């Protein structure tokens, strides 16, 4: 049975746009030298941590940021054990400053600055 009221109440007049893909939700620039340092120190998990920290730093400024286990698992399927190992390696390489808390997410701060990165002359 077709209802005539559904055609009357449909007054949406704006232009239709397709939904954005997850990769198009935000735009930011990653520094290749910084990203390479994170990858070298902690592998692929380190580079994903760098992407997340850089994104959060652009939005919230430079402060301690929690690394949510659920977000990392849902987005990139990275478990909390791999995050913990990568944070320890990145802390040893002095790329991040972190504060571990029992029963809560690890708080992390990005220490790298583009102006402080030394690019060797070849």
PyMOL commands that set and color helices and strands:
alter all, ss='L'
color gray80, all
select helices_A, chain A and resi 5-8+22-24+32-60+69-76+80-92+114-116
alter helices_A, ss='H'
color red, helices_A
select strands_A, chain A and resi 65-66+96-99+107-110
alter strands_A, ss='S'
color yellow, strands_A
deselect
rebuild
show_as cartoon
